[in-house]
Amino acid sequence: MAIKDVKVPSPGESITEVEIANWVKQNGDWVEKDDVIGEIDSDKATLELVAEEAGAVKILVEAGTTVKVGAVVCQIDTDAAKPAGAAPKKEAVAAAPAAKKEEAPKAEATVEASYAAGHPSVSAKKLMDENGVAGGKVNGTGKGGRVTKSDVVNYITSGVDASQVGQGWGGSRESDRTKMTALRKKLSERLVSVKQETAMLTTFNEVDMKPIMDLRKKYKDAFAKKHDVNLGFMSFFTKAVTEALRLYPGVNSMIDGTDIVSFDYADVAIAVSSPKGLMVPVLRNAEQMSLAQIEAEIKRLALKARDGKLSIEDMTGGTFTITNGGVFGSMLSTPIINPPQSAILGMHNIVERAVVVDGQIVIRPIMYVALSYDHRIIDGKESVGFLVKVKEMLENPGKMLLGAKSPEEILLGL
């Protein structure tokens, strides 16, 4: 009997142990080479365990168990007899091309189970919260069983059983205890350490989003047609941040022991929601990107986060972070610094408010923005100046192309 050990791969240099998140295959299941056997959670990312040979699987460690990097967690019996019907799809198609038409509908009807099953997308979650729809009530038809916005709309418009109205929820007086994932445990430790080890303060401002919204409305179709990506708000904020970081380099610095490390580049981390929780992938050299390149990179990283494919490299090395609680309806918050960075910008929802413009009361779409910063390295003047500069560029988008200056300032040599 030839046995192939499957060992836990190393997620990164500083990580010595991981947690078995779940097993995609079960004892006795047949796997082909490169099939995914299971998933492991480290304190930074989720990785896949992949079969190096074809054979029958034998699980050695239960899901939820913490194991050392390099430990043998399952085995593959490469001498086991392949069960009938376990041939790869490509071989079946090559052997019997005439049967392709009959088998295709069956394959399409099968939805591959994954961690995304039953989890709502960001827009779907927002709609569920607004309408009081409990999780688990809506069947997902998206990729991997994910609940999409249209699924929620269909559920709401399909009608409600009158017998269920006013009955509330729960009532069983039962409770449930689950073990924290390695990622959640590490996140908890880091959040507590930030509060204890930094002198964190938050400064606020408000942004009139009308110029950006008018620009998007005017050019969004042409932008999408030319660049094959939608024009969102995040690209404008990222561009404004990179220009402000150039003018206020202290915000783009961090403390290392007794040294201050400053960067001549802007690796901007963008907080994105995923089935595993909040992930913070990094846009490398964002200061050199166009709006289209920023949108394309954010889309690529968000899709990787949704599918659980983010690597350690995707989430390390950022110099500044942007988080958008507005997609969940947040009006105002004090975001927590993402260590070892020294600052984080919080975006919020856009609400029409009465403001005074040129002595007149007008209605404008306003967003509150917050900058949390480490006062040990960033002074109040620098933090306020940085946030004001971001505000100015968002309210005058042309400044982003002119080194954060207006055409008049350039003309006058200011």
Secondary structure, DSSP 4 states (H G I P E B T S, - for coil): --EEEEEPPP--TT--EEEEEEESS-TT-EE-TT-EEEEEE-SS-EEEEE-SS-EEEEE-S-TT-EEETT-EEEEEETTSPPPTT-S-HHHHHHH-GGGHHHHHHHHHHPPPP-TTTTPBPHHHHHHHHHTTPPTTSS---SGGGPBPHHHHHHHHHT---GGGTT--S--S------PPPHHHHHHHHHHHHHHHHS-EEEEEEEEE-HHHHHHHHHHHHHHHHHHSS---HHHHHHHHHHHHHHH-GGGGEEEETTEEEE-SS--EEE-EEETTEEE--EETTGGG--HHHHHHHHHHHHHHHHTT---TGGGS--SEEEEEGGGGT-S---PPP-TT-SEEEEE--EEEEEEEETTEEEEEEEEEEEEEEETTTS-HHHHHHHHHHHHHHHHSGGGGGTTT--HHHHHTT-
